[in-house]
């Protein structure tokens, strides 16, 4: 699965997931992607999808000690 597909899926699902459940849902998704063998470089790029993904990546301490922030387009 490519990063664009993950973004499209999340954009659809976030409409149906309660706001209070979105961060745990994204954190779970990131953990599952890590478990399936996604490369750290690809996981880091997920931070550009939203602040929720950036938070999840920081939570999982992926890669080096840099902070990853959501960059609005």
C-alpha positions as CSV (number, residue, x, y, z in Angstrom):
1,X,0.0,0.0,0.0
2,X,1.4,3.4,-0.9
3,X,1.2,6.6,1.2
4,X,-1.3,8.2,-1.1
5,X,-3.7,5.3,-0.6
6,X,-3.3,5.5,3.2
7,X,-4.1,9.3,3.0
8,X,-7.2,8.7,0.9
9,X,-8.5,6.0,3.2
10,X,-7.9,8.1,6.3
11,X,-9.6,11.1,4.7
12,X,-12.7,9.0,4.3
13,X,-12.6,7.2,7.7
14,X,-12.0,10.4,9.7
15,X,-15.5,11.5,8.7
16,X,-16.9,8.5,10.5
17,X,-14.6,8.2,13.5
18,X,-15.5,10.4,16.5
19,X,-13.0,13.2,17.2
20,X,-12.1,11.7,20.6
21,X,-11.3,8.4,18.9
22,X,-9.2,9.7,16.0
23,X,-5.8,9.9,17.8
24,X,-6.0,6.3,19.1
25,X,-7.2,5.1,15.7
26,X,-4.3,6.8,13.9
27,X,-1.8,5.5,16.5
28,X,-3.1,2.0,16.0
29,X,-2.9,2.3,12.2
30,X,0.7,3.5,12.4
31,X,1.6,0.6,14.8
32,X,0.0,-1.8,12.4
33,X,1.9,-0.3,9.4
34,X,5.1,-0.6,11.3
35,X,4.4,-4.3,12.1
36,X,3.7,-5.0,8.4
37,X,7.2,-3.9,7.5
38,X,6.8,-0.3,6.3
39,X,10.1,1.4,6.1
40,X,10.9,4.1,8.7
41,X,11.3,6.6,5.8
42,X,7.7,5.9,4.6
43,X,6.3,6.0,8.1
44,X,7.9,9.4,8.7
45,X,6.2,10.7,5.5
46,X,2.9,9.9,7.1
47,X,3.4,12.9,9.3
48,X,2.5,15.1,6.4
49,X,-1.0,13.8,6.3
50,X,-2.1,15.4,9.5
51,X,-1.1,16.4,13.0
52,X,-2.7,13.1,14.2
53,X,-0.2,11.2,12.2
54,X,2.7,13.4,13.3
55,X,1.7,12.8,16.9
56,X,1.5,9.0,16.3
57,X,4.9,9.0,14.8
58,X,6.4,10.9,17.6
59,X,4.6,8.6,20.1
60,X,6.3,5.6,18.4
61,X,9.8,7.2,18.4
62,X,10.3,6.4,14.7
63,X,13.8,7.1,13.4
64,X,16.0,9.7,15.0
65,X,15.2,12.2,17.7
66,X,13.8,14.9,15.4
67,X,10.2,16.0,15.9
68,X,7.9,15.6,13.0
69,X,5.2,18.2,12.5
70,X,2.2,18.5,10.3
71,X,2.9,20.9,7.4
72,X,-0.3,22.5,6.1
73,X,-0.3,22.9,2.4
